[in-house]
Amino acid sequence: MTLPDFSTFRSQALSRGFQEVLERRWEPGTVTGEHTHPFEADALVVQGEMWLTVNGATDHLRPGGRFNIAAGTPHAEVYGPEGAIYWVARR
């Protein structure tokens, strides 16, 4: 699987109505307890790995893995031994 570059990811997200596009870097072994955000997040993992738990279901995401979380949705994250980097569009 060939990943887009950040510029392409950003352009596509903005064209779909997202207002903000960021690169998020997480340190190895980071664990976030269950929390929510006031925005929708649509993301693409580009390095490392993470486990995302939403509604009791956990997805193991590696480069090329995508996730979308609606605003206000409770979720938790665990980052792998190398940490992770993902690009995220928010609205």
N, CA, C and O atoms as CSV, one atom per row, in Angstrom:
chain,resi,resn,atom,element,x,y,z
A,1,MET,N,N,0.839,-1.183,0.000
A,1,MET,CA,C,0.000,0.000,0.000
A,1,MET,C,C,0.882,1.243,0.000
A,1,MET,O,O,1.792,1.364,0.820
A,2,THR,N,N,0.617,2.143,-0.899
A,2,THR,CA,C,1.330,3.401,-0.969
A,2,THR,C,C,0.515,4.468,-0.264
A,2,THR,O,O,-0.650,4.692,-0.594
A,3,LEU,N,N,1.131,5.125,0.707
A,3,LEU,CA,C,0.444,6.181,1.437
A,3,LEU,C,C,0.575,7.502,0.690
A,3,LEU,O,O,1.586,7.749,0.032
A,4,PRO,N,N,-0.447,8.350,0.791
A,4,PRO,CA,C,-0.310,9.681,0.185
A,4,PRO,C,C,0.713,10.481,0.985
A,4,PRO,O,O,1.049,10.113,2.110
A,5,ASP,N,N,1.207,11.569,0.409
A,5,ASP,CA,C,2.036,12.459,1.206
A,5,ASP,C,C,1.113,13.382,2.013
A,5,ASP,O,O,-0.090,13.446,1.761
A,6,PHE,N,N,1.691,14.091,2.981
A,6,PHE,CA,C,0.871,14.923,3.858
A,6,PHE,C,C,0.101,15.980,3.076
A,6,PHE,O,O,-1.062,16.250,3.376
A,7,SER,N,N,0.734,16.573,2.089
A,7,SER,CA,C,0.076,17.614,1.289
A,7,SER,C,C,-1.190,17.074,0.614
A,7,SER,O,O,-2.221,17.747,0.594
A,8,THR,N,N,-1.109,15.873,0.070
A,8,THR,CA,C,-2.273,15.258,-0.576
A,8,THR,C,C,-3.356,14.950,0.458
A,8,THR,O,O,-4.529,15.244,0.229
A,9,PHE,N,N,-2.974,14.362,1.591
A,9,PHE,CA,C,-3.934,14.079,2.660
A,9,PHE,C,C,-4.645,15.366,3.077
A,9,PHE,O,O,-5.868,15.393,3.216
A,10,ARG,N,N,-3.864,16.431,3.276
A,10,ARG,CA,C,-4.422,17.719,3.699
A,10,ARG,C,C,-5.396,18.266,2.661
A,10,ARG,O,O,-6.508,18.667,3.003
A,11,SER,N,N,-4.984,18.285,1.399
A,11,SER,CA,C,-5.852,18.814,0.334
A,11,SER,C,C,-7.166,18.050,0.248
A,11,SER,O,O,-8.231,18.652,0.112
A,12,GLN,N,N,-7.093,16.725,0.326
A,12,GLN,CA,C,-8.308,15.912,0.259
A,12,GLN,C,C,-9.215,16.183,1.451
A,12,GLN,O,O,-10.433,16.278,1.294
A,13,ALA,N,N,-8.634,16.309,2.641
A,13,ALA,CA,C,-9.435,16.572,3.835
A,13,ALA,C,C,-10.119,17.939,3.754
A,13,ALA,O,O,-11.302,18.062,4.071
A,14,LEU,N,N,-9.390,18.946,3.338
A,14,LEU,CA,C,-9.974,20.280,3.221
A,14,LEU,C,C,-11.098,20.295,2.192
A,14,LEU,O,O,-12.104,20.980,2.377
A,15,SER,N,N,-10.932,19.539,1.106
A,15,SER,CA,C,-11.975,19.498,0.080
A,15,SER,C,C,-13.230,18.790,0.577
A,15,SER,O,O,-14.307,18.973,0.009
A,16,ARG,N,N,-13.104,17.972,1.645
A,16,ARG,CA,C,-14.259,17.287,2.235
A,16,ARG,C,C,-14.862,18.076,3.390
A,16,ARG,O,O,-15.745,17.577,4.087
A,17,GLY,N,N,-14.392,19.308,3.599
A,17,GLY,CA,C,-14.988,20.173,4.608
A,17,GLY,C,C,-14.324,20.190,5.969
A,17,GLY,O,O,-14.846,20.811,6.895
A,18,PHE,N,N,-13.172,19.515,6.120
A,18,PHE,CA,C,-12.448,19.596,7.389
A,18,PHE,C,C,-11.746,20.947,7.452
A,18,PHE,O,O,-11.284,21.459,6.432
A,19,GLN,N,N,-11.666,21.528,8.657
A,19,GLN,CA,C,-11.063,22.862,8.797
A,19,GLN,C,C,-9.607,22.831,9.234
A,19,GLN,O,O,-8.873,23.789,8.988
A,20,GLU,N,N,-9.176,21.752,9.875
A,20,GLU,CA,C,-7.833,21.692,10.430
A,20,GLU,C,C,-7.227,20.336,10.101
A,20,GLU,O,O,-7.899,19.309,10.198
A,21,VAL,N,N,-5.951,20.334,9.709
A,21,VAL,CA,C,-5.254,19.084,9.406
A,21,VAL,C,C,-3.888,19.146,10.091
A,21,VAL,O,O,-3.118,20.085,9.889
A,22,LEU,N,N,-3.604,18.122,10.909
A,22,LEU,CA,C,-2.388,18.115,11.724
A,22,LEU,C,C,-1.641,16.801,11.611
A,22,LEU,O,O,-2.197,15.783,11.197
A,23,GLU,N,N,-0.367,16.839,11.986
A,23,GLU,CA,C,0.395,15.613,12.206
A,23,GLU,C,C,0.519,15.450,13.713
A,23,GLU,O,O,0.972,16.363,14.403
A,24,ARG,N,N,0.119,14.290,14.227
A,24,ARG,CA,C,0.224,14.000,15.660
A,24,ARG,C,C,1.296,12.942,15.866
A,24,ARG,O,O,1.306,11.923,15.176
A,25,ARG,N,N,2.202,13.180,16.814
A,25,ARG,CA,C,3.283,12.248,17.153
A,25,ARG,C,C,3.087,11.814,18.597
A,25,ARG,O,O,2.917,12.643,19.491
A,26,TRP,N,N,3.114,10.501,18.811
A,26,TRP,CA,C,2.907,9.939,20.136
A,26,TRP,C,C,4.137,9.150,20.570
A,26,TRP,O,O,4.694,8.373,19.794
A,27,GLU,N,N,4.551,9.354,21.801
A,27,GLU,CA,C,5.713,8.674,22.360
A,27,GLU,C,C,5.420,7.186,22.570
A,27,GLU,O,O,4.264,6.804,22.753
A,28,PRO,N,N,6.457,6.349,22.546
A,28,PRO,CA,C,6.275,4.915,22.786
A,28,PRO,C,C,5.544,4.644,24.106
A,28,PRO,O,O,5.838,5.253,25.135
A,29,GLY,N,N,4.601,3.730,24.048
A,29,GLY,CA,C,3.902,3.283,25.243
A,29,GLY,C,C,2.891,4.245,25.826
A,29,GLY,O,O,2.361,3.991,26.908
A,30,THR,N,N,2.609,5.337,25.149
A,30,THR,CA,C,1.625,6.291,25.668
A,30,THR,C,C,0.251,5.628,25.756
A,30,THR,O,O,-0.165,4.909,24.847
A,31,VAL,N,N,-0.441,5.880,26.856
A,31,VAL,CA,C,-1.797,5.363,27.065
A,31,VAL,C,C,-2.683,6.545,27.421
A,31,VAL,O,O,-2.375,7.303,28.342
A,32,THR,N,N,-3.777,6.704,26.699
A,32,THR,CA,C,-4.751,7.733,27.060
A,32,THR,C,C,-5.984,7.015,27.571
A,32,THR,O,O,-6.488,6.097,26.924
A,33,GLY,N,N,-6.461,7.422,28.709
A,33,GLY,CA,C,-7.704,6.855,29.219
A,33,GLY,C,C,-8.867,7.289,28.343
A,33,GLY,O,O,-8.703,8.099,27.430
A,34,GLU,N,N,-10.030,6.750,28.624
A,34,GLU,CA,C,-11.206,7.100,27.822
A,34,GLU,C,C,-11.459,8.606,27.913
A,34,GLU,O,O,-11.438,9.193,28.994
A,35,HIS,N,N,-11.695,9.208,26.760
A,35,HIS,CA,C,-11.924,10.649,26.671
A,35,HIS,C,C,-12.743,10.944,25.422
A,35,HIS,O,O,-13.016,10.045,24.626
A,36,THR,N,N,-13.130,12.193,25.253
A,36,THR,CA,C,-13.864,12.636,24.064
A,36,THR,C,C,-13.194,13.895,23.515
A,36,THR,O,O,-12.343,14.503,24.164
A,37,HIS,N,N,-13.604,14.267,22.299
A,37,HIS,CA,C,-13.152,15.512,21.687
A,37,HIS,C,C,-14.381,16.250,21.166
A,37,HIS,O,O,-15.379,15.616,20.823
A,38,PRO,N,N,-14.322,17.583,21.100
A,38,PRO,CA,C,-15.457,18.355,20.590
A,38,PRO,C,C,-15.464,18.453,19.056
A,38,PRO,O,O,-16.172,19.288,18.494
A,39,PHE,N,N,-14.687,17.612,18.389
A,39,PHE,CA,C,-14.585,17.657,16.926
A,39,PHE,C,C,-14.602,16.235,16.370
A,39,PHE,O,O,-14.270,15.275,17.067
A,40,GLU,N,N,-14.996,16.120,15.100
A,40,GLU,CA,C,-14.854,14.853,14.375
A,40,GLU,C,C,-13.393,14.724,13.973
A,40,GLU,O,O,-12.760,15.711,13.599
A,41,ALA,N,N,-12.859,13.515,14.047
A,41,ALA,CA,C,-11.474,13.267,13.647
A,41,ALA,C,C,-11.447,12.161,12.597
A,41,ALA,O,O,-12.036,11.096,12.785
A,42,ASP,N,N,-10.761,12.425,11.500
A,42,ASP,CA,C,-10.561,11.432,10.439
A,42,ASP,C,C,-9.050,11.321,10.257
A,42,ASP,O,O,-8.399,12.296,9.882
A,43,ALA,N,N,-8.482,10.129,10.524
A,43,ALA,CA,C,-7.027,10.022,10.601
A,43,ALA,C,C,-6.468,8.855,9.801
A,43,ALA,O,O,-7.161,7.882,9.502
A,44,LEU,N,N,-5.188,8.989,9.466
A,44,LEU,CA,C,-4.423,7.979,8.755
A,44,LEU,C,C,-3.127,7.742,9.511
A,44,LEU,O,O,-2.338,8.670,9.686
A,45,VAL,N,N,-2.892,6.513,9.964
A,45,VAL,CA,C,-1.649,6.164,10.644
A,45,VAL,C,C,-0.557,6.048,9.583
A,45,VAL,O,O,-0.728,5.361,8.576
A,46,VAL,N,N,0.575,6.733,9.822
A,46,VAL,CA,C,1.661,6.713,8.837
A,46,VAL,C,C,2.951,6.091,9.373
A,46,VAL,O,O,3.859,5.784,8.600
A,47,GLN,N,N,3.036,5.902,10.697
A,47,GLN,CA,C,4.234,5.273,11.272
A,47,GLN,C,C,3.875,4.677,12.630
A,47,GLN,O,O,3.047,5.229,13.354
A,48,GLY,N,N,4.500,3.549,12.974
A,48,GLY,CA,C,4.276,2.925,14.271
A,48,GLY,C,C,2.960,2.161,14.314
A,48,GLY,O,O,2.440,1.720,13.288
A,49,GLU,N,N,2.430,2.014,15.543
A,49,GLU,CA,C,1.165,1.317,15.699
A,49,GLU,C,C,0.433,1.827,16.924
A,49,GLU,O,O,1.023,2.389,17.847
A,50,MET,N,N,-0.877,1.612,16.900
A,50,MET,CA,C,-1.720,2.027,18.004
A,50,MET,C,C,-2.921,1.108,18.101
A,50,MET,O,O,-3.288,0.420,17.148
A,51,TRP,N,N,-3.523,1.117,19.281
A,51,TRP,CA,C,-4.768,0.396,19.505
A,51,TRP,C,C,-5.799,1.436,19.905
A,51,TRP,O,O,-5.589,2.196,20.850
A,52,LEU,N,N,-6.907,1.468,19.192
A,52,LEU,CA,C,-7.974,2.428,19.423
A,52,LEU,C,C,-9.213,1.663,19.859
A,52,LEU,O,O,-9.675,0.764,19.157
A,53,THR,N,N,-9.753,2.025,21.027
A,53,THR,CA,C,-10.940,1.361,21.548
A,53,THR,C,C,-12.111,2.335,21.531
A,53,THR,O,O,-12.054,3.417,22.116
A,54,VAL,N,N,-13.178,1.921,20.843
A,54,VAL,CA,C,-14.408,2.701,20.742
A,54,VAL,C,C,-15.568,1.736,20.971
A,54,VAL,O,O,-15.646,0.686,20.334
A,55,ASN,N,N,-16.465,2.095,21.880
A,55,ASN,CA,C,-17.639,1.256,22.167
A,55,ASN,C,C,-17.268,-0.191,22.490
A,55,ASN,O,O,-17.964,-1.118,22.075
A,56,GLY,N,N,-16.192,-0.383,23.219
A,56,GLY,CA,C,-15.777,-1.719,23.640
A,56,GLY,C,C,-15.049,-2.540,22.591
A,56,GLY,O,O,-14.614,-3.654,22.880
A,57,ALA,N,N,-14.906,-2.019,21.384
A,57,ALA,CA,C,-14.199,-2.728,20.312
A,57,ALA,C,C,-12.835,-2.071,20.095
A,57,ALA,O,O,-12.739,-0.848,19.986
A,58,THR,N,N,-11.781,-2.891,20.032
A,58,THR,CA,C,-10.428,-2.371,19.851
A,58,THR,C,C,-9.908,-2.718,18.467
A,58,THR,O,O,-9.966,-3.871,18.041
A,59,ASP,N,N,-9.398,-1.706,17.767
A,59,ASP,CA,C,-8.760,-1.883,16.465
A,59,ASP,C,C,-7.259,-1.675,16.629
A,59,ASP,O,O,-6.821,-0.728,17.282
A,60,HIS,N,N,-6.472,-2.576,16.025
A,60,HIS,CA,C,-5.015,-2.457,16.007
A,60,HIS,C,C,-4.666,-1.801,14.675
A,60,HIS,O,O,-4.895,-2.381,13.614
A,61,LEU,N,N,-4.114,-0.600,14.732
A,61,LEU,CA,C,-3.843,0.185,13.528
A,61,LEU,C,C,-2.348,0.324,13.302
A,61,LEU,O,O,-1.590,0.652,14.214
A,62,ARG,N,N,-1.941,0.067,12.063
A,62,ARG,CA,C,-0.552,0.199,11.618
A,62,ARG,C,C,-0.535,1.162,10.429
A,62,ARG,O,O,-1.594,1.643,10.026
A,63,PRO,N,N,0.635,1.457,9.858
A,63,PRO,CA,C,0.661,2.368,8.715
A,63,PRO,C,C,-0.332,1.955,7.627
A,63,PRO,O,O,-0.384,0.802,7.198
A,64,GLY,N,N,-1.110,2.939,7.204
A,64,GLY,CA,C,-2.179,2.705,6.235
A,64,GLY,C,C,-3.532,2.530,6.896
A,64,GLY,O,O,-4.563,2.609,6.227
A,65,GLY,N,N,-3.544,2.292,8.208
A,65,GLY,CA,C,-4.800,2.153,8.938
A,65,GLY,C,C,-5.471,3.502,9.111
A,65,GLY,O,O,-4.812,4.512,9.358
A,66,ARG,N,N,-6.788,3.509,8.979
A,66,ARG,CA,C,-7.560,4.749,9.097
A,66,ARG,C,C,-8.573,4.603,10.203
A,66,ARG,O,O,-9.023,3.501,10.519
A,67,PHE,N,N,-8.926,5.736,10.787
A,67,PHE,CA,C,-10.038,5.747,11.731
A,67,PHE,C,C,-10.773,7.067,11.659
A,67,PHE,O,O,-10.205,8.106,11.321
A,68,ASN,N,N,-12.053,6.999,11.986
A,68,ASN,CA,C,-12.913,8.177,12.034
A,68,ASN,C,C,-13.688,8.115,13.333
A,68,ASN,O,O,-14.309,7.099,13.644
A,69,ILE,N,N,-13.654,9.194,14.088
A,69,ILE,CA,C,-14.357,9.263,15.364
A,69,ILE,C,C,-15.233,10.501,15.344
A,69,ILE,O,O,-14.748,11.612,15.133
A,70,ALA,N,N,-16.529,10.304,15.564
A,70,ALA,CA,C,-17.465,11.427,15.624
A,70,ALA,C,C,-17.202,12.267,16.866
A,70,ALA,O,O,-16.729,11.752,17.879
A,71,ALA,N,N,-17.501,13.536,16.792
A,71,ALA,CA,C,-17.364,14.425,17.949
A,71,ALA,C,C,-18.148,13.852,19.124
A,71,ALA,O,O,-19.265,13.359,18.967
A,72,GLY,N,N,-17.540,13.929,20.302
A,72,GLY,CA,C,-18.215,13.479,21.511
A,72,GLY,C,C,-18.199,11.986,21.768
A,72,GLY,O,O,-18.778,11.532,22.755
A,73,THR,N,N,-17.549,11.200,20.903
A,73,THR,CA,C,-17.511,9.744,21.068
A,73,THR,C,C,-16.418,9.347,22.060
A,73,THR,O,O,-15.250,9.671,21.845
A,74,PRO,N,N,-16.777,8.649,23.143
A,74,PRO,CA,C,-15.752,8.189,24.081
A,74,PRO,C,C,-14.834,7.162,23.407
A,74,PRO,O,O,-15.298,6.264,22.705
A,75,HIS,N,N,-13.528,7.313,23.635
A,75,HIS,CA,C,-12.548,6.396,23.065
A,75,HIS,C,C,-11.272,6.429,23.895
A,75,HIS,O,O,-11.043,7.364,24.663
A,76,ALA,N,N,-10.442,5.398,23.733
A,76,ALA,CA,C,-9.154,5.313,24.426
A,76,ALA,C,C,-8.097,4.882,23.414
A,76,ALA,O,O,-8.406,4.231,22.416
A,77,GLU,N,N,-6.846,5.253,23.686
A,77,GLU,CA,C,-5.754,4.964,22.766
A,77,GLU,C,C,-4.564,4.384,23.527
A,77,GLU,O,O,-4.278,4.785,24.655
A,78,VAL,N,N,-3.876,3.437,22.895
A,78,VAL,CA,C,-2.621,2.888,23.411
A,78,VAL,C,C,-1.654,2.878,22.235
A,78,VAL,O,O,-1.991,2.420,21.143
A,79,TYR,N,N,-0.437,3.391,22.471
A,79,TYR,CA,C,0.555,3.478,21.409
A,79,TYR,C,C,1.643,2.439,21.608
A,79,TYR,O,O,2.028,2.143,22.739
A,80,GLY,N,N,2.139,1.885,20.510
A,80,GLY,CA,C,3.084,0.779,20.526
A,80,GLY,C,C,4.470,1.137,21.033
A,80,GLY,O,O,4.719,2.275,21.432
A,81,PRO,N,N,5.380,0.149,21.015
A,81,PRO,CA,C,6.733,0.330,21.551
A,81,PRO,C,C,7.580,1.329,20.761
A,81,PRO,O,O,8.609,1.791,21.254
A,82,GLU,N,N,7.159,1.662,19.546
A,82,GLU,CA,C,7.858,2.675,18.753
A,82,GLU,C,C,7.077,3.983,18.695
A,82,GLU,O,O,7.470,4.913,17.990
A,83,GLY,N,N,5.962,4.056,19.439
A,83,GLY,CA,C,5.105,5.219,19.342
A,83,GLY,C,C,4.320,5.164,18.041
A,83,GLY,O,O,4.203,4.106,17.423
A,84,ALA,N,N,3.791,6.293,17.632
A,84,ALA,CA,C,3.038,6.347,16.385
A,84,ALA,C,C,2.965,7.781,15.882
A,84,ALA,O,O,3.073,8.746,16.639
A,85,ILE,N,N,2.778,7.875,14.582
A,85,ILE,CA,C,2.503,9.159,13.943
A,85,ILE,C,C,1.260,8.950,13.094
A,85,ILE,O,O,1.157,7.984,12.338
A,86,TYR,N,N,0.311,9.880,13.234
A,86,TYR,CA,C,-0.826,9.868,12.319
A,86,TYR,C,C,-1.157,11.285,11.899
A,86,TYR,O,O,-0.883,12.255,12.606
A,87,TRP,N,N,-1.754,11.369,10.727
A,87,TRP,CA,C,-2.257,12.643,10.227
A,87,TRP,C,C,-3.737,12.662,10.516
A,87,TRP,O,O,-4.430,11.666,10.309
A,88,VAL,N,N,-4.229,13.797,10.994
A,88,VAL,CA,C,-5.643,13.855,11.377
A,88,VAL,C,C,-6.276,15.140,10.852
A,88,VAL,O,O,-5.708,16.228,10.945
A,89,ALA,N,N,-7.466,14.972,10.303
A,89,ALA,CA,C,-8.284,16.099,9.863
A,89,ALA,C,C,-9.398,16.271,10.900
A,89,ALA,O,O,-9.977,15.290,11.367
A,90,ARG,N,N,-9.689,17.503,11.249
A,90,ARG,CA,C,-10.689,17.789,12.278
A,90,ARG,C,C,-11.747,18.766,11.755
A,90,ARG,O,O,-11.468,19.676,10.974
A,91,ARG,N,N,-12.998,18.524,12.236
A,91,ARG,CA,C,-14.075,19.499,11.995
A,91,ARG,C,C,-15.087,19.397,13.102
A,91,ARG,O,O,-16.078,20.126,13.100
